[in-house]
Amino acid sequence: MPTPELVKTHWWRVSLLVAAVAVIAAFAREAPFAAVFALLPLVLWCSLARSPRSGVVVGLVLLALLAWFVVPRELGLSGPWVPAKIEVYWLYTTLAAVVCAIGARRGAGRLTTLVVAGFVVTGGVLFSEWQAPPGNEGVSPWPAQLQTAENIDCGSGGCWRDITATGDHAPEVLREHLTARHFIPAPSVMSNAELLCRTTGLLVTHKACARLFTFTETSARVEWYVN
């Protein structure tokens, strides 16, 4: 049983980690590994903080930083202010390490290890995703009123996913669906397809594009890929 002294000493640590896990649990559908990895700076800070006051202040800064790197992308937002998934591994951990160093004024070895681990994991993730089909990229789930069949294709330029959709006004429904998820019309080199793209990334741009092919009033196809 936790004693009153333990509760008084460590309440902020428990509260901080519970809040961070709550953010991860609610907004980690697209990139769960990245979100879980983002917990490491908070766990490390809990071991570095010298006092409850500095622990809470710096902990709240780290929690806000975590929310910024995870929540907007999961909400389907885009733009140069929305961090890309890959930036969680290296940019977030680097910024978090700087915040921890300023707050604790110690633990340089552990913080350096955190930053190095972030870059190593970044390299591993990039290698594992090389020539791999794209993930969700914010395009799904698809409108419930359409019947869809999903497929994965690969060619010399990489891999992409596509869905064939049927239903009333399928092309219009898909176009509105993509627009609602912040995909913006872009110039298309294919005369029989509309191109819509969405970008995220603070320092490294991540661009996901979707091609919309209209067959009939009730049939269409969407191909999406990472550019």
C-alpha positions as CSV (number, residue, x, y, z in Angstrom):
1,M,0.0,0.0,0.0
2,P,1.4,3.4,-0.9
3,T,2.1,5.5,2.1
4,P,1.0,9.2,2.4
5,E,4.6,10.2,2.1
6,L,5.0,8.3,-1.2
7,V,1.8,9.8,-2.5
8,K,2.9,13.3,-1.6
9,T,6.3,12.8,-3.2
10,H,5.3,11.0,-6.4
11,W,1.7,12.2,-7.2
12,W,2.8,14.4,-10.0
13,R,4.8,11.6,-11.7
14,V,1.8,9.3,-11.7
15,S,-0.5,12.2,-12.9
16,L,1.8,13.2,-15.7
17,L,2.2,9.6,-17.0
18,V,-1.6,8.9,-16.7
19,A,-2.3,12.1,-18.7
20,A,0.3,11.2,-21.4
21,V,-1.1,7.6,-21.7
22,A,-4.6,9.1,-22.0
23,V,-3.4,11.3,-24.9
24,I,-1.7,8.3,-26.6
25,A,-4.7,6.0,-26.1
26,A,-7.1,8.5,-27.6
27,F,-4.9,9.7,-30.5
28,A,-2.6,6.8,-31.6
29,R,-4.7,5.0,-34.2
30,E,-2.5,5.8,-37.3
31,A,1.0,5.5,-35.7
32,P,0.8,3.6,-32.4
33,F,4.5,2.8,-32.2
34,A,5.5,6.4,-32.8
35,A,3.0,7.5,-30.1
36,V,4.3,5.0,-27.5
37,F,7.9,5.9,-28.4
38,A,7.0,9.5,-27.6
39,L,6.4,8.5,-24.0
40,L,10.1,7.9,-23.3
41,P,11.0,11.6,-22.7
42,L,8.2,11.8,-20.1
43,V,9.3,8.7,-18.4
44,L,12.9,9.9,-18.4
45,W,11.9,13.3,-17.0
46,C,10.1,11.6,-14.1
47,S,13.5,10.2,-13.1
48,L,15.4,13.4,-13.5
49,A,13.2,16.0,-11.8
50,R,14.6,17.4,-8.6
51,S,11.4,18.7,-7.1
52,P,7.6,18.4,-7.5
53,R,7.5,22.1,-8.7
54,S,10.0,21.7,-11.5
55,G,8.6,18.3,-12.2
56,V,5.1,19.6,-12.8
57,V,6.2,22.7,-14.8
58,V,8.6,20.9,-17.1
59,G,6.2,17.9,-17.3
60,L,3.4,20.1,-18.5
61,V,5.7,21.5,-21.2
62,L,6.6,18.0,-22.3
63,L,2.9,16.9,-22.3
64,A,2.0,19.9,-24.4
65,L,4.8,19.0,-26.8
66,L,3.6,15.4,-27.0
67,A,0.1,16.6,-27.8
68,W,1.4,18.9,-30.5
69,F,3.3,16.0,-32.2
70,V,0.5,13.5,-31.9
71,V,-3.0,15.0,-31.9
72,P,-3.2,17.3,-34.9
73,R,-2.1,14.6,-37.4
74,E,-4.6,12.1,-35.8
75,L,-7.4,14.7,-36.2
76,G,-6.6,14.8,-40.0
77,L,-5.1,18.3,-39.9
78,S,-2.4,19.3,-42.3
79,G,0.0,22.1,-43.0
80,P,3.6,23.1,-42.2
81,W,2.6,23.4,-38.5
82,V,1.5,19.8,-38.2
83,P,4.4,17.5,-37.3
84,A,4.9,14.5,-39.6
85,K,4.9,11.0,-38.1
86,I,8.6,10.5,-38.7
87,E,9.4,13.7,-36.8
88,V,8.1,12.1,-33.6
89,Y,11.1,9.9,-33.5
90,W,13.9,12.4,-33.9
91,L,12.6,16.0,-33.7
92,Y,10.3,15.5,-30.7
93,T,12.8,13.5,-28.7
94,T,15.5,16.2,-29.5
95,L,13.2,19.1,-28.4
96,A,12.1,17.1,-25.3
97,A,15.7,16.4,-24.4
98,V,16.5,20.1,-24.5
99,V,13.5,20.9,-22.3
100,C,14.6,18.2,-19.8
101,A,18.2,19.5,-19.8
102,I,17.1,23.0,-19.1
103,G,14.7,21.8,-16.3
104,A,17.0,19.3,-14.6
105,R,20.5,20.6,-15.3
106,R,21.7,17.0,-15.1
107,G,21.3,13.6,-16.8
108,A,23.3,14.6,-19.9
109,G,24.3,11.0,-20.6
110,R,20.7,9.7,-20.5
111,L,19.4,12.6,-22.5
112,T,22.1,12.1,-25.2
113,T,21.1,8.4,-25.3
114,L,17.5,9.5,-25.9
115,V,18.4,11.7,-28.8
116,V,20.7,9.1,-30.4
117,A,18.0,6.4,-29.9
118,G,15.5,8.8,-31.7
119,F,17.7,9.1,-34.7
120,V,18.5,5.3,-34.8
121,V,14.8,4.5,-34.6
122,T,14.1,7.0,-37.4
123,G,16.6,5.2,-39.6
124,G,15.0,1.9,-38.8
125,V,11.5,3.1,-39.6
126,L,12.6,4.7,-42.9
127,F,14.3,1.5,-43.9
128,S,11.3,-0.6,-43.0
129,E,8.9,1.6,-44.9
130,W,11.1,1.8,-48.0
131,Q,9.1,0.6,-51.0
132,A,6.3,-0.5,-48.6
133,P,2.7,0.4,-49.4
134,P,1.4,3.6,-47.6
135,G,-0.6,3.4,-44.4
136,N,-3.9,5.0,-43.7
137,E,-2.6,8.5,-44.5
138,G,-5.8,10.0,-43.2
139,V,-8.0,8.8,-46.1
140,S,-10.0,6.1,-44.3
141,P,-12.4,5.1,-43.0
142,W,-14.4,5.6,-46.1
143,P,-18.0,7.0,-46.2
144,A,-20.4,4.4,-44.9
145,Q,-22.9,4.9,-47.8
146,L,-20.4,3.5,-50.3
147,Q,-19.4,-0.1,-50.9
148,T,-15.6,-0.3,-51.2
149,A,-13.0,-2.9,-52.0
150,E,-9.4,-2.2,-51.1
151,N,-6.3,-3.4,-53.0
152,I,-2.5,-2.9,-52.9
153,D,-0.4,-2.5,-56.0
154,C,3.3,-2.0,-56.6
155,G,5.3,-0.8,-59.6
156,S,8.7,0.6,-60.5
157,G,7.9,3.8,-58.7
158,G,6.9,2.2,-55.4
159,C,3.6,0.9,-53.9
160,W,0.2,2.4,-53.4
161,R,-3.2,1.5,-52.1
162,D,-6.5,1.9,-53.9
163,I,-10.2,1.4,-53.3
164,T,-13.0,0.9,-55.8
165,A,-16.2,2.5,-54.5
166,T,-19.8,2.1,-55.7
167,G,-22.9,3.9,-54.6
168,D,-25.0,6.9,-55.3
169,H,-22.9,9.8,-56.5
170,A,-19.7,7.9,-55.6
171,P,-17.3,10.4,-57.2
172,E,-18.8,13.4,-55.5
173,V,-18.9,11.6,-52.1
174,L,-15.3,10.6,-52.4
175,R,-14.2,14.1,-53.4
176,E,-16.0,15.6,-50.5
177,H,-14.6,13.0,-48.2
178,L,-11.0,13.8,-49.2
179,T,-11.6,17.5,-49.1
180,A,-13.0,17.2,-45.5
181,R,-9.7,15.5,-44.6
182,H,-7.7,18.4,-45.8
183,F,-6.6,17.0,-49.2
184,I,-6.2,20.0,-51.5
185,P,-6.5,19.9,-55.4
186,A,-3.2,19.8,-57.1
187,P,-2.1,19.7,-60.8
188,S,-2.5,16.3,-62.3
189,V,-0.5,14.8,-65.1
190,M,-3.3,12.3,-65.8
191,S,-6.2,13.7,-67.7
192,N,-8.6,11.1,-66.5
193,A,-7.9,11.6,-62.8
194,E,-8.1,14.4,-60.2
195,L,-5.2,14.8,-57.9
196,L,-5.6,15.9,-54.2
197,C,-2.7,16.1,-51.8
198,R,-2.1,16.8,-48.1
199,T,1.2,17.8,-46.5
200,T,2.5,17.7,-43.0
201,G,5.9,18.2,-41.5
202,L,7.8,20.9,-39.5
203,L,11.3,20.4,-41.0
204,V,10.7,17.4,-43.3
205,T,7.7,17.5,-45.6
206,H,5.5,14.4,-45.7
207,K,3.2,14.6,-48.7
208,A,0.3,12.1,-49.3
209,C,-1.6,12.3,-52.5
210,A,-4.8,10.7,-53.7
211,R,-5.9,10.2,-57.3
212,L,-9.7,10.2,-57.9
213,F,-10.8,8.3,-61.0
214,T,-14.4,8.8,-62.1
215,F,-16.0,5.9,-64.0
216,T,-19.7,6.5,-63.8
217,E,-22.1,8.5,-61.5
218,T,-22.1,5.5,-59.2
219,S,-18.5,4.2,-59.6
220,A,-15.1,5.6,-58.8
221,R,-11.6,4.7,-57.6
222,V,-9.1,6.3,-55.3
223,E,-5.4,5.6,-55.4
224,W,-3.3,7.0,-52.6
225,Y,0.5,7.1,-52.1
226,V,3.3,9.0,-50.4
227,N,5.1,11.4,-52.7
